Amino acid sequence: MKRRKFIKFGLAGAVLSAIEPANATSIVTAEFTGKSSGPIVISTWEHGLAANSAAWEVLSAGGKAIDAVEKGVRVTEADLTNRSVGIGGMPDRDGHVTLDACIMDDRSRCGAVGFLEGIDHPISVARAVMDKTQHVMLVGEGARKFALEQGFNKIKTPIPEVKKAYKKWRKENKDIFKRPTINHENHDTIGMLALDSHGNLSGACTTSGWAFKMHGRLGDSPIIGAGLFVDNEIGAACATGLGEAIIRIAGSHTVVELMRQGFSPTDACKEAVNRIIRKHEDLKDLQCCFLAIDKQGNVGGYSVYSGFNYALKSANKEGMINTPYDRGWD
């Protein structure tokens, strides 16, 4: 699949347009400054546009950020055309679609599920872990049992068109450990961060993970501090890309701690990306990306390669943002 060509920004970025919702595929800016009172929501990749709209229904009515991010990413989880999140996700190398998710609120409460199979809306299962148990993470059969006890619906995966693609892959591919090319057309998660009108932050992250991964593999997405981290005193961050690299630097926690030290959201994301770069000799197709928002509603992002964008929605802005990056695709 050919990569799309993206507009390349310098580190400072450039405002191209402030758009109407009906023209939501336009670019807004490489960095956005919001208002401290909020609300504002940002999420990874173009599928974040629809997710943001659902989250905005909560935020614009004065609702809580935690409810907004859960409602928002559920839209992506239910999208049958999405091959990296939820019911339409691609399977692992053994043909199983396993789902991972985590959620975190302004009080540092958090919940996560990993290696969950056959249950819809893993983000809401993660929310139930947070709200109804003494634990943070449930995985595998234990997570599935808990979900069924809580009344969550069963789903049958992979869906027929995904199963067909899997059979074709198994027939044609021998190198099952080949690193994926992670770009706009092969993304692997939705991460969402929101600041509500009360000045509180929350975040959510959900994925079906690396297509054709080893059975049992977990990436960064269900791991608090890697795929997502929220500190209501400072800000919040989420990640997308090659999870193994993000885990190695506790990526989202690193971004938030850098903001605590005075880094802007963009600069904090940039430093986290640079740490990943310094720790890997082979950067071929190693795409990792971070998003961040601080308590004042300033947002930013940064990626290893070009091709990463995110969706933003506030009271007066809506659209896609191309982040600054370290290097272009070769």
C-alpha positions as CSV (number, residue, x, y, z in Angstrom):
1,M,0.0,0.0,0.0
2,K,1.5,3.3,-1.0
3,R,2.0,6.0,1.6
4,R,0.2,9.2,1.3
5,K,2.1,12.4,0.8
6,F,1.9,14.8,3.7
7,I,2.6,18.5,4.0
8,K,5.9,18.9,5.9
9,F,6.0,21.3,8.7
10,G,9.0,22.9,10.5
11,L,9.1,22.7,14.2
12,A,7.2,25.9,14.7
13,G,4.5,24.8,12.3
14,A,2.2,27.0,10.2
15,V,-1.5,27.7,10.4
16,L,-3.2,26.7,7.2
17,S,-6.8,27.0,8.0
18,A,-9.4,27.2,10.7
19,I,-12.1,25.0,9.4
20,E,-15.8,24.3,9.6
21,P,-16.8,20.7,10.8
22,A,-18.1,19.9,7.3
23,N,-14.6,20.2,5.9
24,A,-13.0,18.1,8.6
25,T,-10.2,16.7,6.5
26,S,-8.4,20.0,6.2
27,I,-5.3,20.8,8.2
28,V,-5.6,23.2,11.1
29,T,-2.1,23.8,12.4
30,A,1.0,22.0,13.6
31,E,0.4,23.3,17.1
32,F,-2.7,24.7,18.8
33,T,-3.2,26.9,21.8
34,G,-6.5,26.3,23.6
35,K,-8.1,28.0,26.5
36,S,-7.5,27.0,30.1
37,S,-11.3,26.6,30.7
38,G,-11.5,24.0,27.9
39,P,-13.1,22.0,26.7
40,I,-10.9,20.4,24.0
41,V,-10.3,16.9,22.7
42,I,-7.6,15.4,20.6
43,S,-7.1,11.9,19.2
44,T,-4.8,9.9,17.0
45,W,-5.2,9.6,13.2
46,E,-8.1,10.4,10.9
47,H,-10.5,8.0,12.6
48,G,-10.2,10.5,15.5
49,L,-12.6,12.9,13.7
50,A,-15.7,10.8,14.3
51,A,-14.4,9.8,17.8
52,N,-13.9,13.5,18.7
53,S,-17.5,14.3,17.6
54,A,-18.9,11.7,20.0
55,A,-16.6,13.0,22.8
56,W,-17.7,16.5,22.1
57,E,-21.3,15.7,22.8
58,V,-20.3,15.1,26.4
59,L,-17.8,18.0,26.7
60,S,-20.0,20.6,25.1
61,A,-22.8,19.8,27.6
62,G,-20.4,20.3,30.5
63,G,-19.7,16.7,31.1
64,K,-16.7,15.0,32.5
65,A,-13.6,14.3,30.4
66,I,-13.5,10.6,31.5
67,D,-17.0,10.1,30.1
68,A,-16.1,11.9,26.9
69,V,-13.0,9.8,26.1
70,E,-14.8,6.6,26.8
71,K,-17.7,7.6,24.5
72,G,-15.3,8.9,21.9
73,V,-13.2,5.8,21.3
74,R,-16.2,3.5,21.4
75,V,-17.0,4.9,18.0
76,T,-13.8,3.6,16.6
77,E,-14.1,0.3,18.4
78,A,-17.4,-0.2,16.6
79,D,-16.2,0.7,13.2
80,L,-16.2,-2.4,11.1
81,T,-14.0,-0.8,8.5
82,N,-11.2,-0.1,11.0
83,R,-8.5,-2.8,10.8
84,S,-6.5,-1.7,13.9
85,V,-9.2,-1.1,16.6
86,G,-12.1,-3.1,17.9
87,I,-14.4,-5.6,16.1
88,G,-12.9,-5.0,12.6
89,G,-9.3,-5.5,13.8
90,M,-6.7,-7.8,12.2
91,P,-5.8,-11.1,13.9
92,D,-2.6,-12.3,15.4
93,R,-0.5,-14.9,13.5
94,D,-2.8,-17.7,14.9
95,G,-5.9,-16.0,13.6
96,H,-7.2,-14.6,16.9
97,V,-8.3,-10.9,17.2
98,T,-7.2,-9.9,20.7
99,L,-8.0,-6.4,22.0
100,D,-6.2,-4.1,24.4
101,A,-7.4,-0.9,26.1
102,C,-6.8,1.4,29.0
103,I,-8.4,4.5,30.5
104,M,-7.3,7.0,33.2
105,D,-9.1,9.9,34.9
106,D,-8.2,13.2,36.6
107,R,-7.8,11.4,40.0
108,S,-5.2,9.0,38.6
109,R,-7.7,6.2,38.7
110,C,-7.1,3.8,35.9
111,G,-8.2,0.5,34.4
112,A,-6.9,-1.7,31.6
113,V,-7.6,-5.0,29.8
114,G,-5.2,-6.9,27.6
115,F,-5.4,-10.0,25.3
116,L,-9.2,-9.8,25.5
117,E,-11.0,-11.8,22.8
118,G,-14.7,-12.0,21.7
119,I,-16.0,-9.0,23.7
120,D,-17.1,-5.7,22.3
121,H,-15.9,-2.3,23.6
122,P,-12.8,-3.2,25.5
123,I,-12.5,0.5,26.6
124,S,-15.7,0.1,28.6
125,V,-14.4,-3.1,30.1
126,A,-11.3,-1.2,31.2
127,R,-13.6,1.5,32.7
128,A,-15.4,-1.2,34.6
129,V,-12.1,-2.6,35.9
130,M,-11.3,0.9,37.1
131,D,-14.7,1.6,38.6
132,K,-15.8,-1.8,40.0
133,T,-12.6,-3.6,41.1
134,Q,-9.5,-3.0,43.3
135,H,-7.3,-3.8,40.3
136,V,-5.8,-1.9,37.4
137,M,-5.4,-4.6,34.7
138,L,-7.1,-7.8,33.8
139,V,-5.9,-9.9,30.9
140,G,-6.9,-12.9,28.8
141,E,-9.5,-15.3,30.0
142,G,-9.8,-13.5,33.3
143,A,-10.6,-10.3,31.5
144,R,-13.2,-12.1,29.4
145,K,-14.9,-13.7,32.4
146,F,-15.1,-10.3,34.1
147,A,-16.6,-8.7,31.0
148,L,-19.3,-11.4,30.7
149,E,-20.1,-11.1,34.4
150,Q,-20.6,-7.4,33.9
151,G,-23.0,-8.0,31.0
152,F,-20.8,-7.0,28.0
153,N,-21.7,-8.4,24.7
154,K,-19.9,-11.2,22.9
155,I,-18.6,-10.6,19.4
156,K,-17.4,-13.0,16.7
157,T,-14.0,-12.2,15.3
158,P,-12.4,-12.0,12.9
159,I,-15.1,-10.6,10.7
160,P,-15.4,-12.4,7.2
161,E,-13.4,-9.9,5.2
162,V,-10.6,-9.9,7.8
163,K,-10.6,-13.6,7.9
164,K,-10.2,-13.7,4.2
165,A,-7.2,-11.3,4.4
166,Y,-5.7,-13.4,7.1
167,K,-5.9,-16.6,5.1
168,K,-4.2,-14.8,2.2
169,W,-1.4,-13.5,4.5
170,R,-0.8,-17.0,6.0
171,K,-0.4,-18.4,2.5
172,E,2.0,-15.7,1.2
173,N,4.1,-14.7,4.2
174,K,6.9,-16.7,5.7
175,D,8.6,-13.9,7.8
176,I,6.1,-13.6,10.6
177,F,8.4,-11.4,12.6
178,K,8.7,-8.7,10.0
179,R,8.5,-5.2,11.4
180,P,5.3,-3.3,10.3
181,T,5.3,-0.1,8.4
182,I,3.3,2.2,10.7
183,N,2.0,5.3,9.0
184,H,-1.3,6.9,8.2
185,E,-2.6,3.9,6.3
186,N,-1.4,1.3,8.8
187,H,-2.1,2.8,12.2
188,D,-2.4,0.7,15.2
189,T,-4.5,2.4,17.9
190,I,-6.7,5.3,18.9
191,G,-5.5,7.4,21.8
192,M,-7.7,10.2,23.0
193,L,-7.1,13.0,25.5
194,A,-9.7,15.5,26.7
195,L,-9.8,18.6,28.9
196,D,-13.3,19.4,30.2
197,S,-15.0,22.6,31.2
198,H,-14.1,21.9,34.8
199,G,-10.4,22.0,34.0
200,N,-10.0,18.2,34.4
201,L,-8.1,15.8,32.1
202,S,-8.7,12.2,31.2
203,G,-7.5,9.8,28.4
204,A,-8.3,6.5,26.7
205,C,-6.4,4.2,24.4
206,T,-7.7,1.1,22.5
207,T,-6.4,-1.2,19.8
208,S,-6.4,-4.6,18.3
209,G,-2.6,-4.3,18.1
210,W,0.0,-5.2,15.6
211,A,-1.5,-7.3,12.8
212,F,-0.3,-10.9,12.7
213,K,1.6,-10.4,16.0
214,M,2.6,-13.4,18.1
215,H,-0.3,-14.9,20.0
216,G,-0.2,-13.4,23.5
217,R,1.7,-10.2,22.5
218,L,0.8,-6.9,24.3
219,G,2.0,-3.6,23.0
220,D,2.0,-0.2,24.8
221,S,-1.7,0.5,24.4
222,P,-3.1,-1.2,27.6
223,I,-0.1,-0.2,29.7
224,I,-0.6,2.9,32.0
225,G,2.6,5.0,31.6
226,A,3.4,3.7,28.2
227,G,0.4,4.1,25.8
228,L,-1.4,6.6,28.1
229,F,-0.7,8.7,31.2
230,V,-2.7,11.4,32.9
231,D,-1.6,13.7,35.8
232,N,-4.3,16.3,36.4
233,E,-1.7,18.7,38.0
234,I,0.3,18.8,34.7
235,G,-1.2,17.2,31.6
236,A,-1.8,14.0,29.7
237,A,-0.2,12.1,26.9
238,C,-0.8,9.1,24.7
239,A,1.1,7.2,22.1
240,T,0.8,5.3,18.9
241,G,3.2,3.4,16.7
242,L,5.5,0.5,17.5
243,G,4.5,-0.4,21.0
244,E,7.7,-2.2,21.9
245,A,9.8,1.0,21.4
246,I,7.3,3.1,23.4
247,I,7.3,0.7,26.3
248,R,11.1,0.9,26.5
249,I,11.0,4.5,27.5
250,A,7.6,4.5,29.4
251,G,6.7,7.0,26.7
252,S,3.5,8.7,27.8
253,H,4.7,9.1,31.4
254,T,7.9,10.5,30.1
255,V,6.1,13.1,28.1
256,V,4.0,14.2,31.1
257,E,7.1,14.4,33.4
258,L,8.8,16.5,30.8
259,M,5.8,18.9,30.8
260,R,6.2,19.0,34.6
261,Q,9.8,20.2,34.0
262,G,8.5,23.1,31.9
263,F,8.5,21.6,28.4
264,S,5.7,22.5,26.0
265,P,3.5,19.7,24.8
266,T,5.3,19.6,21.5
267,D,8.8,19.8,22.9
268,A,7.9,17.1,25.5
269,C,6.8,14.8,22.7
270,K,9.9,15.7,20.7
271,E,12.2,14.7,23.5
272,A,10.4,11.4,24.0
273,V,10.8,10.7,20.3
274,N,14.5,11.5,20.5
275,R,14.9,9.1,23.4
276,I,13.5,6.4,21.3
277,I,15.8,7.3,18.4
278,R,18.8,7.2,20.7
279,K,18.0,3.7,21.9
280,H,17.6,2.1,18.5
281,E,20.3,1.5,16.0
282,D,17.9,0.5,13.3
283,L,15.2,3.1,12.7
284,K,13.9,1.7,9.4
285,D,10.1,1.9,9.6
286,L,10.3,2.5,13.3
287,Q,7.4,5.0,13.6
288,C,6.4,6.2,17.0
289,C,4.3,9.2,17.8
290,F,3.2,11.1,20.9
291,L,0.3,13.5,21.6
292,A,0.1,15.7,24.7
293,I,-2.1,18.3,26.3
294,D,-1.4,20.4,29.3
295,K,-3.7,22.0,32.0
296,Q,-4.0,25.2,30.0
297,G,-5.3,23.4,26.9
298,N,-2.1,23.7,24.9
299,V,-1.6,20.6,22.7
300,G,1.2,19.2,20.6
301,G,2.6,16.1,19.0
302,Y,5.8,14.8,17.5
303,S,6.8,11.7,15.5
304,V,9.9,9.8,14.4
305,Y,8.8,10.0,10.7
306,S,6.5,12.2,8.7
307,G,3.0,10.9,8.2
308,F,1.5,11.2,11.6
309,N,-1.5,13.3,12.2
310,Y,-4.2,13.8,14.8
311,A,-7.7,15.1,15.1
312,L,-8.6,18.1,17.2
313,K,-11.9,19.6,18.3
314,S,-12.6,22.6,20.4
315,A,-15.3,25.3,20.5
316,N,-13.7,27.1,17.6
317,K,-11.5,24.6,15.8
318,E,-11.9,21.2,14.2
319,G,-9.7,19.3,11.9
320,M,-6.6,17.3,11.3
321,I,-3.1,18.3,12.4
322,N,0.2,17.1,10.9
323,T,2.8,16.9,13.6
324,P,6.4,18.0,13.3
325,Y,8.8,15.0,12.9
326,D,12.4,14.0,13.1
327,R,12.8,12.6,9.6
328,G,10.9,12.0,6.3
329,W,10.2,8.6,4.9
330,D,13.1,7.3,2.8
